[in-house]
Amino acid sequence: MKKAIILSAGQGSRLGQLTVDRPKCLIDFGGRTLLDRQLDTLAANGVEEAVVVTGFRDVLIEEALERRRQAGQGPATRTVFNPFYKVADNTGSLYMARAELAGDTLVWNGDTMVSRSLMARVVSNDRPGICVTIDRKDEYDRDDMKVVEEGGRLRAIGKRLTDGVNAESIGLLAFRAGGAERFRQAIEAAMRSPEGTTIWYLRVIHHLAQTDEVGTLDIRGEEWGEVDFPEDVERARELVAGW
């Protein structure tokens, strides 16, 4: 796996004062920003390129990436600016970066941190096509990106699922052997639809899974955290303290 696309265009307004003047990805977690921790994890696992999709206060992200370059910290980074981040959901970010959906590629939500060992499992997994990283827990709440999977195959994904839910997506997908190109075509088609600006890219994955095989990778036991609400911030800081 040589490249990752990190979706960091949004403001993260649900975090209140924390993101009034800076993107969510630049919040500090144990002396490193969320974005730094993502890039460090990629570099530690041999991912050579990272494409960061920016939007809100993009100049601050550009400055942060330049500091990494000056310090000689990998991976090599470049940005794609999404001017529509206020009116289009993350499908719009992937549409802006669609040229990068080629070859072996990761797509990673900009509000999710994972341990280096978790990323190692994703990078070393050689399942072809599209593969959604999933975790399990006893109960799933309203904000979880819920999954119905069977025998390593994704059957459905979405926040509103109720029947048969047995996993959740952690916001990290791997594309191999033509999977990225197939996804790019589906993203382009979705953005031409009437609801294109209102849907999450995982809705596109859901539709693909109804006609084509979409795989899952179960990472139970590995550590990760998502930062959506103020209470998530302290939990994530406690998590990374052990890393």
N, C-alpha and C positions, 0 to 999 in steps of 0.2 A: 504494500500500500504506500503510494508515494505522495498523495495529495489529499488535503482536507479543505472543505468549504465550511466556514464558521459563520453562522447567521447572527450578526450583531447590530442590526439596523435600528431596532426599536429603542424606545426610551426606557421602558420598564416602569411605566407610570404607577403601577400598583405598589411600588416600593416607596411612594410618597417623597419625602424630603431627600431621600438618598439619591434620587435621580433627577432632581430639579435642574441641575446644571452639568450633569455628566451621564453618559450612557451606563446602563446596568453593568456592562462588561468591564467597567473600570472601577467598580467597587473593590475595596481592599479586603482580602481574606488572608490573614496571617502574614502580612508583609508582601503579598503578591496580589495583583489584580486578578479578577476572574479570567480575563483574557490571557494574562501572563501564565496562569496555571494551565489553561488549555494548551497554549503553545508549548509550554515546558513538557507537558505530557506527550504531545505529538513528537517533539524532538527526541524525547527519551525512548520512543518506540520506532524511531527510524523514518518517520514521515518527513519528507524533505520539503514540501511546499504547503503553505496555508494561504487560502484566499479568504479574506475577511470581508463580508458584506457589511457596509457601514450605512448610516443614515443620520440619526440624531447626534448632533455634536460630533460629526465625523472628523473634524480637525483634531479633536482630542485623541481620537483613536490613531490617526495618522502620526501624531507626535509620539504616542506611546510605542508604536511600532518602530519609529525611527530610533528611539532610545535603545530598543532591543538590537537593532542593526548596528548601532554605534558600539554596543557592548559585545558584539559578535555572538549574539544568542540566536539560535535557530528556532524553527525552520525558516527558510526563505519565505518572506511574506509579500503579498500585494493586496490591494483592496479593490472592491467594486462598490461604487456608490449607488444606493437605491433612493432616488429622490421621492419615491412614492410611499415611504415607510409609514406615513400617517394615514394613508387611505387604503393601502393594500396589506393584507396579512403576509405571512412569511412565504407564501407561494410567489408573491411579487418579488421578494428578495431572490428566490431561486430563478425566477424568470430573468431578472437582471444579470444573474451570474450563469445563465444557461450554457454559455460557451465553455464553461469550466466543467460541465457535466460530461466528462469523457474519460474513458479508461478507468482504472482502479481508483475510486474516489470515496472519501468519507463525507457525509453531510452531518453537521453537528450543531445543535442549537446553542446559541451564545449564552444561555443562562444555565447551562449544565456543566458541573465539574465531575470528573471521574478519576479514580485512582489509576496509577500507572499500570498496575496489574490488570485492571479491567480493560484498559485500552490495549494491552498486549494480547488479550484474548480476542478482541475485535480485529486487530491487525493480522493476527496469525490465522484466523478462521478463513479457510479457502473456499467457502461455499460460493458458487457462481451466482450471477444475477443480482437480485436485490435482497438484502438481509437487514431486518429490523432488530436492534438490540433490545431485549426485554428483561424485566425483573418480575418477581412474584412477591405477593404479600397476602395476608389473610383477608383484608378488606380494601376496597378501592373507593376513593372519594370523588366528588363531583368534578374536581379539577384534574384528576389523573387522566392521562391519555391511555384509555383502556384498550385491551387487546383480547381478541379471541383467537387462540392458536391451537393447532392440532398436529401432533407429530412433527414439530419443527416447521410447520407451514402456517403462515398468517391467513386467517379467514376473514377477520374484520378488525378495524381500528377506529377509535373515535371516543370523544369525551362523553357522548350521550349513550353509549352502549349499556345495556342492562343484562341481556341474556347471554349466558355462556362465558362471561368474562373470567379469564384465568391468568392474566398477566397485564403489565403496563409497559408502554414504550418509555425509554429513558432519554429519547431525543438524540440518538446517535445511530446512523444508518451507514451501511457499507454497500458499495456498488462494485461489482466485478463482472468481467466477461460479457459486456454488452448491457449490463444493468443500468449504468449511468445514461447511456444513450436512449434506452427505452424510457427512462424516467424523464429525460429532457423532452422527448416528444410528448409525453403525457402532460408535463408542465405547460408546454406551449399550447396544447389543446385546451387545457383548463383555463388559461388566462384569456382565451378567446370566447369562453362561455359567459353567459350573463352574470354568473356568481363568481367569476374568476378572482376579483379583488377581495372577496369576503371569506375565502376558504383557506384553511391550513394546508400545507403541502402534504400532511399525512392523510388528508381526505383524498388526495390524488393517489397515494399509495393504497388506500382502501379500495378505490375503484379498480386499480390494477390487479389487486388480489382477487377480484371476482372473476377474472378471466385468465390470468396468468399466475404462475407460481411466484409467491413472495415468501422468502424464508425468514426464520427467526433464530436469534442466538440468545440463549438463556444464560445470564450472568449472575444467577443467584449466589449470594455470599460475597460478592464484590461490593466495594464502597463507591457511592456516588451521591450527588446532591443537586437539587434544582432550586434556583433562586427566583421565586415569583412574588412572594409576599414578605413584609418586614420580619415575620417570625422565622422565615427560611434563612435569613442572613446569619443569625446567631447559631442555628443548627449547622449551617455550612462552615462557619468559622470553627466550631468545635470539631467538625469532621476533619478539616484539613490540618488541624493541630496535630493529628496523629500521622500525618503524611510527612 
